[in-house]
Amino acid sequence: MINRRHFLLASASVSSLVALGVPSAFAQALAKLDIFVPAAPGGGWDQTARSIEQVMRADKIVENFQLEHAPGAGGAVGLPKFLNARKGQGNVVMVGGMVMVGALITNKSPVKVTDTVPLARLTGEAEVIVVPNDSPFKSMKDLVAAFKADPAKVSWAGGSAGGTDHILAGMIAKAAGLDAKKVSYVAYSGGGPAQAALLGNQVSCGISGIGEFIEQIKAGKLRALAVSSDKRLPGIDIPTLKEQGIDVELFNWRGVFGAPGITNEQRAALIALFDKMNASAAWKAECEKRDWTQIYLSGDAFGKFIDSEITRITAILKDIGLA
């Protein structure tokens, strides 16, 4: 038997969804939301999922959640599981993003992000290019000059091959008029190992999401040369690549996707949840805390963005030699 507390919680969730214009039948189904994370706990997608849960609970948008993780190959392992096991389920979303787009292309996956139902792009995290504090490179101009002189002598540390960090290195090379295949890229399992390589002067420079390196930058152990955002980030006085004559802009975006086979009404109900969350003060505060930029885009507009992103990333990975 359901107890009175659970009944009241469920009723409150349904009422809030009906207030959003969601039909009551679908509001009832969304009294509980499952979040599928095609990555291990602790990473950016997991942080996004837990932030969604925290904010939606606090604002009583949805109060019952279940998280499922299926890590491996930048989402290439988890996506087929999501597509097969969750088909037609209107109360589940998958967290994913730019890394997944690149991983599916690199791994020549038989499934695609477009096999899901794109719901909303939520956030973008700027990348930062750093060097050890005692590095001779004082600016991106210095780094690019050395790279042009002898690409093999400039090593770039970052995450998995074909991931966001590798893509940014390739874009910088191309913008500088160089062959992106000549980037001497050293792939690490994450920001931590890459940071250790930088601090040990094993590599020339490093690329990662700004959250991975910010503490070492503040401590003076790493020097930030540039951020990949369209403008300087609030409270972080690091010049952009564009300011330094490198016509490159990149956000490691993250978003949410619905299961294949859901109805238009179920899709609308899920989008309504994220519309409300994105407009909330709690979500804004969470993004500021994590140095995420809100770049919200939902529904058909997000679907068109995905199509263009697949085209763009495929071209970059071909330049690098991974597609």
PEJO-V535362 format. One line per field, one symbol per residue. ss: DSSP state (h for helix, s for strand, l for the rest). burial: # if it has 16 or more other ideal C-beta (glycine too) atoms within 10 Angstrom, else .. A space follows every 50 residues. Layout:
# PEJO-V535362
ss = ???
burial = ???
This chain:
# PEJO-V535362
ss = lllhhhhhhhhhhhhhhhhllllhhhhhhllssssssllllllhhhhhhh hhhhhhhhlllllsssssslllhhhllhhhhhhhhllllllsssssshhh hhhhhhllllllhhhlsssssssssssssssslllllllhhhhhhhhhhl hhhlsssslllllhhhhhhhhhhhhllllhhhlsssslllhhhhhhhhhl llllssssshhhhhhhhhlllssssssllllllllllllslhhhllllll sssssssslllllhhhhhhhhhhhhhhhllhhhhhhhhhlllsssssshh hhhhhhhhhhhhhhhhhhhhlll
burial = .........#..##.##..#.#...######.#######...######## ###.##..#.#####.#####.########.##..#..############ ######..#...#.##################..#.#..#..##.##... #..#######################.#.#.##.####.##..##.##.. ..############.##...#########...#..#.#.###...#.### ##########.#...#############...##..##..####.#####. .#..##..##..##.##.##.#.
